[in-house]
């Protein structure tokens, strides 16, 4: 069957089987390999994308269900060579190690900050509960999201912990 | 927070721009034209004879390219192992399956969905047989895992190297101590449960055999690219130089990608047979039941001490679960525990672990690998002893430490020389950082209000940075993988004619930031901007052979090789610069992208000038060879022995058994630090995995050998909401076994943390009479312990 959708601001269409998962359509048909498959069971969050403004798991959705949708993947976050503040926060605050959970984590964090521009640490931790990271213990992910939140509010982020000698 | 870096501070990671934009290349992201896809047929039984395998429906399916069984692959032999004690895994099972998830057939199809459909259609006649899962039952040999062989593969007895007479004398001494009037004996059987490593990236392999050139490109999510190249060469009668392994981005490893796997060999086999690229990416369930697991010990720890806190002897006796087959290290993992069996203490220690097989997936190296288990038993029983004699748990430890004045030259009671240590300073720093006496007062005040608050402390020493090539003599040889060079670090530093530089290195990082750290070491040594330095790792075509990244070894061993190779390049460059500037070589200094004469910064040449000269031999000093590159192999005299003290504060809800982790303080000592940012990150992740074991994770097999926790629905990982922010700091006791003074830090957090949390929870429940709860401390288990104590 033919499916059409907007992905990162571009109208795309392609052939998909009725059973093709959205994440496989993105990765295999469109070549957008930034969205990762970690568990195929909606528990790890590595495949999180933005679909019609909501953070959704692309491993538990069919490509056919996304027909006509407006999708943003991690590849579509940076604009005109400028990193999204959340991407910048992950870089500045060492919010990633192996980087495999990172695209999904970033997509969840973007939605979190859109819905709650000034989250507490507790709210950040609850907000990314659906995204598993095995490398960072989440410590620096929280720092990264706090950094991004400050930037998006036009405030100066707190210095990095390793700068507080 | 200590931000001291031996190389001048923090550099933002160079690997990040690709990864945060979804442009990193992990194995499954690599697409080659004409790639066929693999799905495996796996046993649903833990122990069963395999009869007829009917592949006709699969073969007839549109899009299926080939179906292979053991009859096609047996000639390749079993999966090779570095420490080949016990039965080796057949590539595809050829008679009797030994665990759920064991591969019995491989389907290759044009499309991964079709491959899975076809694998589902393969019919296998199984005749189930009784399985053995329980370790004590396995030890009895009542049900053999492998017909005709004892289930016990090896027993590790320590101290290392002690003969029978010495062991008998040691045991007699501890027995005599138990008879003293002031003796206190505390003993507890404890389980250190099996764990599933769960890197978020599933393993993946893509093999591309090129018939025209008789060579392989293998893309794999592996920590050991060179060993995989050697293994593939060995299976197919090829040299290492006919096989290129590329592990570009690896999405977490934690030891489970430190194996050459049967699937890697099988996918290569299919590619060669079919003369086209072949790919397989594991599902999460396959990651649970056919990628190695870790831990899995049942043991009894016993401390014999005096009423005043002097420990007279420690004994650990138990059983370790090897699973069904031996893979890379398998039986060697408990031996790594033996290395640190006596921790940072000087008291006599007797240690015995029987390594037994069961009808379960193989165990091997999972972050810490034997050392978290050893530290867990030691530090749990030290805590119970402190409680029994009513002494502050910190003071009991202090009283029994190996003294800092014993370094250098300290030898642990287990028989191993240690590099450097200052345990008392570290303990004091941790107590101060936590506000120890205030913490205890706050706990007591909370208790007076009827709350169940607990404070737990544990200390550890680990051994890591395995680099001495003498380890070959202990049986750790990589010769099976055509890598007899064993544990050396190896680095090649090349300055190009334009003055940029490349570091080629055989490490196999999975998030540790080697792109950044190796560039920092080389940049610091050459006075060259980090941006001018490219790091190539995870590519066996480019890098000198090396055994990869594991055992917290990369900085201490391969980092030291980077340092030494840099020194060689700098020495030659200094001679060239002196020649160009008509100055004395001794006066040449490197900074700001070039060399200058000391005290005369205007008398300078850039790295581009020096390099251009180096590649034009007629301009060089008489007798000097052209070129500007150096290779260094580094084999340290010892491993490194980091240490630390961790403290946790918890509150338990007695009505539900729910544990709330309120604070976590880590005071680690990994010697000198290259990047405080990266070191802290390693500790954060390590702690989270130790807390995972303490509170959530459990690889559960039922009595029939079914894995009940094969998905992330039932294998519980800590989420962000389960953990607090961590409070970290460091003491700095440089090692003397490498020129950077750095010790390993990748596993320390995991080694120090599980017992810290359990000690805290037991402390919280002490007023109720709870003395021990086996991990994981999920609410139901904690609640049950409270009920049992109250009964």
HADDOCK unambig.tbl for C-alpha pairs under 7 A between the chains (distance, minus, plus):
assign (segid A and resid 33 and name CA) (segid B and resid 22 and name CA) 6.88 0.50 0.50
assign (segid A and resid 33 and name CA) (segid B and resid 29 and name CA) 5.76 0.50 0.50
assign (segid A and resid 34 and name CA) (segid B and resid 22 and name CA) 3.64 0.50 0.50
assign (segid A and resid 34 and name CA) (segid B and resid 23 and name CA) 5.91 0.50 0.50
assign (segid A and resid 35 and name CA) (segid B and resid 22 and name CA) 6.87 0.50 0.50
assign (segid A and resid 38 and name CA) (segid B and resid 200 and name CA) 5.50 0.50 0.50
assign (segid A and resid 38 and name CA) (segid B and resid 201 and name CA) 5.69 0.50 0.50
assign (segid A and resid 38 and name CA) (segid B and resid 202 and name CA) 6.41 0.50 0.50
assign (segid A and resid 39 and name CA) (segid B and resid 283 and name CA) 6.90 0.50 0.50
assign (segid A and resid 39 and name CA) (segid B and resid 284 and name CA) 5.00 0.50 0.50
assign (segid A and resid 43 and name CA) (segid B and resid 712 and name CA) 6.21 0.50 0.50
assign (segid A and resid 43 and name CA) (segid B and resid 713 and name CA) 6.84 0.50 0.50
assign (segid A and resid 74 and name CA) (segid B and resid 21 and name CA) 5.84 0.50 0.50
assign (segid A and resid 74 and name CA) (segid B and resid 22 and name CA) 5.69 0.50 0.50
assign (segid A and resid 75 and name CA) (segid B and resid 21 and name CA) 5.41 0.50 0.50
assign (segid A and resid 75 and name CA) (segid B and resid 22 and name CA) 5.51 0.50 0.50
assign (segid A and resid 87 and name CA) (segid B and resid 20 and name CA) 5.74 0.50 0.50
assign (segid A and resid 91 and name CA) (segid B and resid 12 and name CA) 6.98 0.50 0.50
assign (segid A and resid 91 and name CA) (segid B and resid 16 and name CA) 6.08 0.50 0.50
assign (segid A and resid 92 and name CA) (segid B and resid 12 and name CA) 6.67 0.50 0.50
assign (segid A and resid 97 and name CA) (segid B and resid 511 and name CA) 4.18 0.50 0.50
assign (segid A and resid 97 and name CA) (segid B and resid 512 and name CA) 6.28 0.50 0.50
assign (segid A and resid 98 and name CA) (segid B and resid 250 and name CA) 6.57 0.50 0.50
assign (segid A and resid 98 and name CA) (segid B and resid 251 and name CA) 4.90 0.50 0.50
assign (segid A and resid 98 and name CA) (segid B and resid 252 and name CA) 5.47 0.50 0.50
assign (segid A and resid 98 and name CA) (segid B and resid 510 and name CA) 5.34 0.50 0.50
assign (segid A and resid 98 and name CA) (segid B and resid 511 and name CA) 3.53 0.50 0.50
assign (segid A and resid 99 and name CA) (segid B and resid 19 and name CA) 5.60 0.50 0.50
assign (segid A and resid 99 and name CA) (segid B and resid 251 and name CA) 6.45 0.50 0.50
assign (segid A and resid 99 and name CA) (segid B and resid 511 and name CA) 7.00 0.50 0.50
assign (segid A and resid 100 and name CA) (segid B and resid 200 and name CA) 6.48 0.50 0.50
assign (segid A and resid 100 and name CA) (segid B and resid 201 and name CA) 6.11 0.50 0.50
assign (segid A and resid 100 and name CA) (segid B and resid 251 and name CA) 5.04 0.50 0.50
assign (segid A and resid 101 and name CA) (segid B and resid 200 and name CA) 6.55 0.50 0.50
assign (segid A and resid 102 and name CA) (segid B and resid 20 and name CA) 6.50 0.50 0.50
assign (segid A and resid 103 and name CA) (segid B and resid 20 and name CA) 6.38 0.50 0.50
assign (segid A and resid 103 and name CA) (segid B and resid 22 and name CA) 6.09 0.50 0.50
assign (segid A and resid 125 and name CA) (segid B and resid 720 and name CA) 4.92 0.50 0.50
assign (segid A and resid 125 and name CA) (segid B and resid 721 and name CA) 4.76 0.50 0.50
assign (segid A and resid 126 and name CA) (segid B and resid 721 and name CA) 5.33 0.50 0.50
assign (segid A and resid 128 and name CA) (segid B and resid 720 and name CA) 6.66 0.50 0.50
assign (segid A and resid 129 and name CA) (segid B and resid 719 and name CA) 5.48 0.50 0.50
assign (segid A and resid 129 and name CA) (segid B and resid 720 and name CA) 5.48 0.50 0.50
assign (segid A and resid 129 and name CA) (segid B and resid 721 and name CA) 5.87 0.50 0.50
assign (segid A and resid 132 and name CA) (segid B and resid 719 and name CA) 6.11 0.50 0.50
assign (segid A and resid 134 and name CA) (segid B and resid 199 and name CA) 6.27 0.50 0.50
assign (segid A and resid 134 and name CA) (segid B and resid 200 and name CA) 6.59 0.50 0.50
assign (segid A and resid 134 and name CA) (segid B and resid 685 and name CA) 6.81 0.50 0.50
assign (segid A and resid 135 and name CA) (segid B and resid 685 and name CA) 4.74 0.50 0.50
assign (segid A and resid 136 and name CA) (segid B and resid 681 and name CA) 6.00 0.50 0.50
assign (segid A and resid 136 and name CA) (segid B and resid 684 and name CA) 5.71 0.50 0.50
assign (segid A and resid 136 and name CA) (segid B and resid 685 and name CA) 4.37 0.50 0.50
assign (segid A and resid 137 and name CA) (segid B and resid 684 and name CA) 5.21 0.50 0.50
assign (segid A and resid 137 and name CA) (segid B and resid 685 and name CA) 4.45 0.50 0.50
assign (segid A and resid 137 and name CA) (segid B and resid 688 and name CA) 4.83 0.50 0.50
assign (segid A and resid 138 and name CA) (segid B and resid 720 and name CA) 5.62 0.50 0.50
assign (segid A and resid 139 and name CA) (segid B and resid 684 and name CA) 6.75 0.50 0.50
assign (segid A and resid 139 and name CA) (segid B and resid 725 and name CA) 5.39 0.50 0.50
assign (segid A and resid 139 and name CA) (segid B and resid 726 and name CA) 6.85 0.50 0.50
assign (segid A and resid 162 and name CA) (segid B and resid 1 and name CA) 6.54 0.50 0.50
assign (segid A and resid 162 and name CA) (segid B and resid 3 and name CA) 5.52 0.50 0.50
assign (segid A and resid 162 and name CA) (segid B and resid 676 and name CA) 6.49 0.50 0.50
assign (segid A and resid 162 and name CA) (segid B and resid 677 and name CA) 6.20 0.50 0.50
assign (segid A and resid 163 and name CA) (segid B and resid 3 and name CA) 6.86 0.50 0.50
assign (segid A and resid 164 and name CA) (segid B and resid 1 and name CA) 6.45 0.50 0.50
assign (segid A and resid 165 and name CA) (segid B and resid 1 and name CA) 5.22 0.50 0.50
assign (segid A and resid 165 and name CA) (segid B and resid 2 and name CA) 5.49 0.50 0.50
assign (segid A and resid 165 and name CA) (segid B and resid 3 and name CA) 5.45 0.50 0.50
